[in-house]
Amino acid sequence: MLVSLISAGSETTASTLKFCLVFLAHHSDVQAKVQKEIDEVTQSLHPPTMEDRPQLPYTNAVIHEMQRVLDLAPTAIFHAVTKDIHFHGYNIPKGTTIIPFLTSVLNDPSQWETPEQFDPGHFLDEEGQFRNRMAFMPFSAGEKSTTLCSQFQAW
């Protein structure tokens, strides 16, 4: 079981990195802007670290947007409903197994201004600072996404 878990994590990480590298090679404007931001923050003295992350809003937004567009895990692992839920006219009893369809969230026009386009601005506020988005669920859904799920019009 542990080998499967490590293997699955390694495969998704490798696939994400391959996608990101190919994407950046094809979008030199995005690559140049990320490189410029990293160079300004690190002064080219060291590779970027997690401590630099708050000063790298565009880079952070590009990483998040690439994961949204990649949609590596279109469905999450099976979940069980922990209480009776009324959702879009349906009653879902406690204990029902559900399979979250993450693609619908990552491409929902009610959650993303331009879901069909790559746009790091999806993760930037008016001042150009990074902002989290509740609809960003590239790998799984869970309790924190319950509120968001009840808001979806497209489901």
C-alpha positions as CSV (number, residue, x, y, z in Angstrom):
1,M,0.0,0.0,0.0
2,L,2.8,2.4,0.9
3,V,4.6,1.7,-2.4
4,S,1.4,2.5,-4.3
5,L,1.0,5.7,-2.4
6,I,4.5,6.8,-3.1
7,S,4.3,5.7,-6.7
8,A,1.0,7.6,-7.2
9,G,2.5,10.8,-5.7
10,S,5.7,10.5,-7.7
11,E,3.7,10.0,-11.0
12,T,1.5,13.0,-10.4
13,T,4.4,15.2,-9.5
14,A,6.4,14.1,-12.5
15,S,3.5,14.6,-14.8
16,T,2.8,18.1,-13.4
17,L,6.4,19.1,-13.8
18,K,6.6,17.8,-17.4
19,F,3.4,19.7,-18.3
20,C,4.7,22.9,-16.6
21,L,8.1,22.7,-18.4
22,V,6.5,22.1,-21.8
23,F,3.9,24.9,-21.2
24,L,6.6,27.4,-20.2
25,A,8.7,26.5,-23.3
26,H,5.7,27.3,-25.4
27,H,4.8,30.5,-23.6
28,S,8.0,32.4,-23.4
29,D,6.2,35.6,-22.3
30,V,5.0,33.8,-19.1
31,Q,8.4,32.2,-18.6
32,A,10.1,35.6,-18.9
33,K,7.8,37.3,-16.4
34,V,8.2,34.5,-13.9
35,Q,12.0,34.6,-14.3
36,K,12.1,38.4,-13.9
37,E,10.0,38.1,-10.7
38,I,12.3,35.4,-9.3
39,D,15.4,37.3,-10.2
40,E,14.1,40.5,-8.5
41,V,13.3,38.7,-5.3
42,T,16.3,36.4,-5.0
43,Q,18.8,38.8,-6.7
44,S,20.0,35.7,-8.5
45,L,21.9,34.8,-5.3
46,H,19.9,31.6,-4.5
47,P,17.2,29.5,-5.9
48,P,13.7,30.6,-4.8
49,T,12.6,29.0,-1.5
50,M,9.3,28.7,0.4
51,E,10.3,31.8,2.4
52,D,10.3,33.8,-0.9
53,R,6.8,32.7,-1.8
54,P,5.0,35.8,-0.4
55,Q,7.1,38.0,-2.6
56,L,6.4,35.9,-5.7
57,P,2.7,36.4,-6.4
58,Y,2.9,36.1,-10.2
59,T,5.0,32.9,-10.0
60,N,2.6,31.5,-7.4
61,A,-0.4,32.4,-9.6
62,V,1.3,30.8,-12.7
63,I,1.9,27.5,-10.7
64,H,-1.7,27.5,-9.5
65,E,-3.2,28.3,-12.9
66,M,-1.1,25.6,-14.6
67,Q,-2.5,23.0,-12.1
68,R,-6.0,24.3,-12.8
69,V,-5.5,24.0,-16.6
70,L,-3.7,20.7,-16.4
71,D,-6.6,19.1,-14.5
72,L,-4.4,16.1,-13.6
73,A,-6.9,14.4,-11.5
74,P,-10.4,14.9,-13.1
75,T,-12.1,12.9,-10.4
76,A,-11.2,12.7,-6.7
77,I,-11.1,9.6,-4.7
78,F,-14.4,8.2,-3.5
79,H,-15.9,10.1,-0.5
80,A,-18.8,9.3,1.8
81,V,-21.4,11.9,2.7
82,T,-21.1,12.4,6.5
83,K,-24.7,13.7,7.0
84,D,-27.9,13.9,5.0
85,I,-27.6,16.6,2.3
86,H,-30.1,18.3,0.1
87,F,-28.2,19.4,-3.1
88,H,-29.8,21.0,-6.2
89,G,-33.1,19.3,-5.5
90,Y,-31.7,15.9,-4.6
91,N,-31.6,14.2,-1.2
92,I,-28.3,12.5,-0.6
93,P,-28.4,10.3,2.5
94,K,-25.6,10.0,5.0
95,G,-23.1,7.3,4.0
96,T,-23.7,7.6,0.2
97,T,-20.5,7.2,-1.8
98,I,-19.8,10.1,-4.1
99,I,-17.1,10.7,-6.6
100,P,-16.3,14.4,-6.9
101,F,-15.8,15.5,-10.5
102,L,-13.1,18.1,-10.1
103,T,-13.0,19.1,-13.8
104,S,-16.4,20.7,-13.4
105,V,-15.1,22.9,-10.6
106,L,-11.9,23.8,-12.3
107,N,-13.7,24.9,-15.5
108,D,-16.9,26.4,-13.9
109,P,-17.7,29.7,-15.5
110,S,-19.4,30.9,-12.3
111,Q,-16.1,30.5,-10.5
112,W,-13.5,31.5,-13.1
113,E,-13.7,34.6,-15.3
114,T,-12.3,32.8,-18.3
115,P,-12.2,29.1,-17.5
116,E,-11.2,28.0,-21.0
117,Q,-8.1,30.2,-21.1
118,F,-4.8,30.1,-19.2
119,D,-4.8,33.3,-17.1
120,P,-2.7,33.7,-14.0
121,G,-4.9,36.6,-13.2
122,H,-7.4,34.1,-11.9
123,F,-5.2,34.0,-8.8
124,L,-4.2,37.6,-8.5
125,D,-6.2,40.4,-6.8
126,E,-6.5,44.0,-8.1
127,E,-3.1,44.9,-6.6
128,G,-1.4,41.9,-8.2
129,Q,-1.1,40.0,-5.0
130,F,-1.8,36.2,-4.9
131,R,-5.2,35.2,-3.8
132,N,-6.5,31.7,-3.0
133,R,-9.7,30.6,-4.7
134,M,-12.1,28.1,-3.1
135,A,-12.8,26.6,-6.5
136,F,-9.1,25.6,-6.8
137,M,-9.3,21.9,-6.1
138,P,-6.8,20.2,-8.4
139,F,-6.5,17.0,-6.4
140,S,-9.4,16.4,-4.1
141,A,-12.5,17.8,-2.5
142,G,-13.5,17.5,1.1
143,E,-15.1,19.3,4.0
144,K,-13.7,22.7,3.2
145,S,-15.2,22.5,-0.3
146,T,-18.7,21.6,1.0
147,T,-19.8,25.3,1.1
148,L,-18.5,25.9,-2.4
149,C,-20.2,22.8,-3.8
150,S,-23.6,24.1,-2.6
151,Q,-23.0,27.3,-4.7
152,F,-22.4,25.6,-8.0
153,Q,-25.0,26.4,-10.6
154,A,-23.6,24.1,-13.3
155,W,-23.7,20.9,-11.3
